[in-house]
Amino acid sequence: MSQVLRYVKITDNEVKVEQSFLRFIEMKGKNAEQITSMILKQLEMDDINIQDCRGQAFDNVAVMAGHRSGVQTRIREVNPNIVFVPCNNHSLNLEAVHAALVPQLIKWNILIEITGVTIKRTCETRWSSRSDAVKVIHTKFTEVITTLERLMEDVENATTRSDAGLILQAMLSFSFLTFLSLWRGILREINDTQKFLQTKGLDLQQCAFKLSALNVSLLQNRDKIVEDTLAYSTQICSDMGISTERRIRKKKILNAKKWTMLLKVMPLN
């Protein structure tokens, strides 16, 4: 959010209305209460008395211009003499907001605040990215769940709440936790080998030996990997109250009566 002040300057009996851009303010919230608090706090930091202000101008979106609980209404509760002037260039301001991806930045800030790390994205040309992506979710699973629950609060828009709810539902399952732990164990071994193969000065024999050792390690430890995987997922499910029961699907078998009806419709020659 940009901070611009318009003020009256009097010099040598000459009165001028001037306008100065002060700074960009990082958006840490997007509802009316949070934005109002940010504005009032910034004015206080600038040593500007809100009671000396006589006007405010924002774009025309509801959160800013709303007559019931918008930012302009909340500021007028602090100083009733502040007149709200709608901005005629609000469309341009909205384009700037979308260009700056403010909602994404807010979600990013929430993620960093709770987990202290960033979620990694996989890359088709970088194998280690898969290991990095799984590692973060595996080690910060509880924090990621907390982040999704935070994004499902009423202060977020409907799309954000819906997307967070769908992801949360998918993650809070025994199958997701099982595959998460399984791939964490496998990708960790593969990633260590992949990094070794990038060591400067290796010859073909050393590379072949390392790959062979990886193959032997996975074959010998596969039972332990599976046991550790099930132990991890079962423990997390127990701690978080996630059901570990699987729905058994019954195979549909046609009875004699249905077979007879089917043969009448499609007689065998």
Secondary structure, 3 states (H helix, E strand, C coil): CEEEEEEEEEECCEEEEEEEEEEECCCCCCCHHHHHHHHHHHHHHCCCCHHHCCEECCCCCHHHHCCCCCHHHHHHHHCCCCEECCCCCHHHHHHHHHHHCHHHHHHHHHHHHHHCCCCCCCECCECHHHHHHHHHHHHCHHHHHHHHHHHCCCCCCHHHHHHHHHHHHHHCCHHHHHHHHHHHHHHHHHHHHHHHCCCCCCCHHHHHHHHHHHHHHHHHHHHHHHHHHHHHHHHHHHHHCCCCCCCCCCCCCCCHHHHHHHHHHCCCC
